[in-house]
């Protein structure tokens, strides 16, 4: 028979998970609305034409294009592959990929909610550093990269998935904004954004709640060597451990943030947390998707490049913040399980507003093209769907026990 203590902790884990999601819902919705509007109203063809070389202008446009695009890792992977297949340079395509998963507005908002402004600055400054270091590292190691082979594989995989967005590219922005059909496309894109991330978000927030409630601090002190104030070797070890820990998760960039808050509240250094957050593009599912798009040689090369540059970026950020006296203190991040989540405050009203807008968008989407509840044919998607269903069972039972 389960002990009363276990049931109480189970209940705490479930309520913490729901509280974390309640805190972040409006930020998710706001970011996905911005991303969806960008998908529909901006002329992608003109942007893509500026990315055909590996020069500074192409890299800049790739980064800006990514900044305004989606933060979902798998959506970003698909778009980066499409850009590369249609003629964009490899480095600008990777700049787009890094920017679309590290420089987007909703990610910054969620980081601010859970970790504080220093981590937001670290995320955006670090995102720029990731792109610059990636550019440098690829230029130094391009002979090891099977770019021509990867381009051929990407072209084979190109299936014209962006065709819907190109229907009215010749229309002016004002004409697009007045079109009901375009706003229905925004609604459809918004639905698709949530469809891409709901499993990752469900599992990620549930794992964060479980770890916050069940895992003792001493485990993190053992896993992340040196605690919150280690020397250089300790910082390097934490950056590597953070990246390796993220590699074996199925959690995307947005789902990782509450877990990062748990880690930071348990004594992990700034460099370790930033490395953990930046590691969303070297996780196992992303490696498999890149292998599908470009072949295994290029997938391993991309992962190796990202692994090196994110570790270096995390260390540069840590020492840069330390020199400027901006390193945050773990004291500013209250224990996740001690937070008051459900109150009549700005989060409550923002959540109501974005829930209402989401309901309008979902209704438009269903009227336009029906409700697509397909799980996905890939074994990974099926496994993640089953895991998400199990987490709902865990949460449902946890709410009524303890």
N, C-alpha and C positions, 0 to 999 in steps of 0.2 A: 504494500500500500504506500502511495506517495506521501511523503511527510508534509506537514503544514508549511514548513520553511520552503520546500521546493515549490509548492503550489503558490505561495506568496511571491516567490521570485519569478515564477512563470507569468503570473499576473502582471508583475512589474515590467517584465520584458515585453509583453503584448501591448500594454498601455504606452510604454516608451516608443515602440515602433509606430503606433498610430499617432502619437504626439509629434514625432519627428516628421512624419509625412504631412500632418496638419500644418506644421510650421512652414514647410517648403512648397505646398501645393500651388499657391498663387504665383510663386517664382517660376515653377515649371510652366504653368499656363501662360504667363506673360512672355517668357522666352520663346515658347513654341508658337505663339501668335505672331511675334516679330519674325521668326524664322519662316513661318508659312506665308506671310505677306511678301517677304523677300523672294521666296520661291516663285511666286505668281507674278509679281509686278516688276521685277528687275529683268532686264534683257541679258540673259545668260550668254547668248551667242557672242555679243560684243565683249563681254568680260573674258570669255574663253579665248578669243582671238589675241588678247594681250598676254597670254600665258604660253605661247608657243616656243619660247626660248628659255634658257636657264639663267638669264641675266637679272639684274636687280629690279628692273621694272616688272618683269614677269613674276618674280618672287613676291614683290610688294602687292601686286594685284591678286595673287593667289592667297596671300595672308588676309587681305581685306575681304575678299570673296568668302573665305572661311569664317572670318569674324562675324559676318552677317548671316551665316548659314546655320545648320543644325548642330546641336551638341551631342546628338546620339552617335556613338562610335560607329555602329554598323551602317547608319545612313551616311555618315561622313566617308566611310570606306567605299561605299558604292559610288558616291559622287566623285571622289578622288580618282577611282578607277575609270569612270566615264570621261572625266577631263583628260586623263592620260591617254585613253584609247582614241579620243577625238583630236589629239595633236598637241595637248599641253605638254610642256617639258616635265621631266621627272621631278626636279627640285621644286618648281612651282606647285606641282600636284601634291607633294609631300608638305609644302608650306600650307597649302589649303587644308590638308588633313590635320596638321597640328593646330592651326588656328581655329578650325571648326570644332575642336574638342577641348580647347584650353582658353580661348579668348572670347567666347560667346557670353552674352549679357546674363542669361539665366544662371550660368555656372557661378559667376561672380556674386550674384544675389544670394544663392544658396550657401556659398562659402561665407559670406558676411553674416548670414543668419546663424550659422553653426560655429564659426571659428573666429571671426573678427576681421577688422580692416587690414591688418598686416598680412593676413593670408590672401586677401583679395589682391593687394598690391603685388604680393609674391606670385600669385597666379598669373596676372597680366604681364608683369615684367618677365617672369619666368617663361611665359608663352612666347614672348619675343626672343628671348635668349635661346629657347629650344629651336626656333626657326633658323636663327643665325648660326648656331652651332651645327645644326643638321646640314645647312648649306655648306659650311666649311668642311665638315667631316665627309660629306659625299664628294666634294671636289677633290679631297685628298685620297679617297678610296674608290673613286668611280670605276677603276679598272677591275675591281672585284665584283662590281654590280652587273648582272646580266640584263642590262636595260633593254636591248633590242629584243631579246627573248621574252622579257616581261611585257613589252609593248605588244608583241604578237598575241600573247595569251590574253591581255586585256582587251584587245580588239575582238577576239573570239567571244569573250564574255559580254561584250557590249550589246545590249538588247533593246536599245532605244527607249529606256524607261523614262527619260526626261521629255519625251515627245509632247506630252500634254502641256508642259510649261512653255513650249515653243510655238503654240498655235497662234498667239497674238503678239509675237515679239515686235512686229512692225507698227503696232499701235502706240500712241503716246501714253505717257503715264496717266494723264488726266482721263483719257478714254478708258484705260484699264480700271481706274478707280471708280468710274461710274458704271461699270459693267457688273450686273448681278451675277452673271456666269463666273466672272473672275472671283467674286467674293464666295461663291459656292466652292470654287477650287481652293480658296484659302481654308474654308471649313473642312474640305476633304484632306488637305495637307495637315491640318491641325489634328484631325483624327488619326492620320497615318503616323504622325510624330508620337502620339501616345501609344499607338499600336506597336511601334517599334521598341518602346522603352518600358512598358508597364511591367513586364516580367522581371527585367533587371532591377527596376525600382522596388518592386515588391520584395524580391529576394534580398536586395541590398539593405533596405531599411529594416527588414526582419532580422537579418544577421547582426546589424548594428545594435538593435534592441536586445538580442540574446547576449551578445558579447558584453554590452554595458551592464546587464543585470547579473550574469552568471560568472564571467571570467574575472579572477582576482588580479589586482595590480601587479603582484609579484610575477605573474606570467609575462606581462609586457616588459618588466624590468629584465627578465631572463632573455626574451626574444630580441629586444632592441637594446643592444649592448651600450652601456654608458649612461643611460637615462637621458634627462633633458639637457645636461651640460657635459657632453663627452669631449674628448680631444679629437684631433683630426682623424685618426684611425677609427675611433668610435663613430664619428659622423659618417665616414665613408661606409662603415659596416651598416649603419642604420639606413643609409640611402640604398644600399644593395639589398638589405633585408626587406625594406619597404617595397622595392620593385619586385623582388622574388615572391613576396607574399601576395602582391596584387596579381602576379602572373597566373596563379592557380585559382583565382576567383572567376566567377561569371558575371561580375558586377560592373556596370558601366560607370562613366565619369560622374554622373549625377548621384547614383546610388552609393558611390564610395565616400561622399562627403560626410554623412553622419558617422560612418565608421571611422573616418579620419579624426572627427571630433572626439570619439571615444578613445582613440589611440593617443591623441594629444593630451587629453585629460588624465591619461595614465602614465605620463612622463616621457613620451617619445619626443625627440628634439625636432626643431623646426625643419631641418634638412630631411629627416626621415619622413615627416608628414608630407612635405612638398614632393618628395620622390614617390611616395605612395599615391598622391593625387595625380601626378603626371603619368603614372604607369598605365593609364587606361588604354593605351594603344599597344602595349606589349603583353596583354593578357592572352591566355590560351585560345579563347574563341576568336580573337582578332588575328592571331597567327594563322589559324585554320582558314579564315576568310581570305586573308592575303595570299595564302598558298593556292586557293581556288582561283583567285583573280590573276595572279602573276606567275605561279609556279613556286615550288618550295625553295629554290635557290634565292630568288628575290625576296620571298617572305622572310627567310632567315636573315638576309642582309638588312632588310628594313628593321627587323626587330633588334638586331645588333647595333645598328646606328642609333635607334631611339633609346636603347638601354644605356649606351655610353653617354649620349647628350643629356638625358634626364638626370643621371647621377651627377654629372659635372654641373648642370644647372642648379640642382638642389644645393650643392656645396657652395657655389658662387652666391646664391641667394642668402644662405645662412651667414657666410662671412661678411657679405655686403651689408646685411641688416645689422650684424653685430658691430661693424665699424661705425655705422650711422646711429647706433643706439636704438634701433627699432625692433630688435628681437622681441616677440611677444612672450608673455609669461603664461604658463599653464593656469595660473590663478584666474586669468580673465575668462577662461572657458569653464563654466560651471559644469559639474558632473551631469552627464546627460540624464541620469535617472533622478536627479534632484530638480530638474527644471519644471516650471509650471507651463504646461502646453496649452491648455484649453481655458482661455479667458476672453472676455469681451474687450478686445483691443484691436489695433490696426490689422493684425493677422486675421481675425474673425471677419471683419468687413471686407477685406481684400479677397479672402477665400469665397465669401458669398458672391461677390461681384464676378469673379472669374469662374465660379461654378455655374452661374447663370449664363455667362457668355459661352462657356463650354457646352451647356445644354442646347443653346441655339445652334452652335456649329455642328454638333453631333446630329441634331434634327435635320439640318440642311443636308448633311452628308448622307443620312439614311434615305431621305426623299430623293436625292440625286442618284445614288448608286447602290442603295441597300446597305445592310450591315454585314460586313465581312468578318466573321469570327474564326477564320481558319488559323490553325496553330502554326503551320509551316511544315514543309516536308523534311527539312534537315533534322537529323538525329539530335543535334544540339538544341534546336528550337523545341523539339518535343520534350527533351529532358528538362529544359528550363521551364516549360509550361507545367509539367508534372510537379516540379519543385515549387513553382509559384502556387499551385493548388494546395500542396501540402502546407505551405506557409499560411494560407488562408485558414486551413483547418487548425493549425497551431494557434493562430491569433484568436480565432473564434472561441476555442476552448479556454485559452488563457484569459480572456476577458471575463469569463464567468467563474473562474476558480480563484482561490487565494483570498 
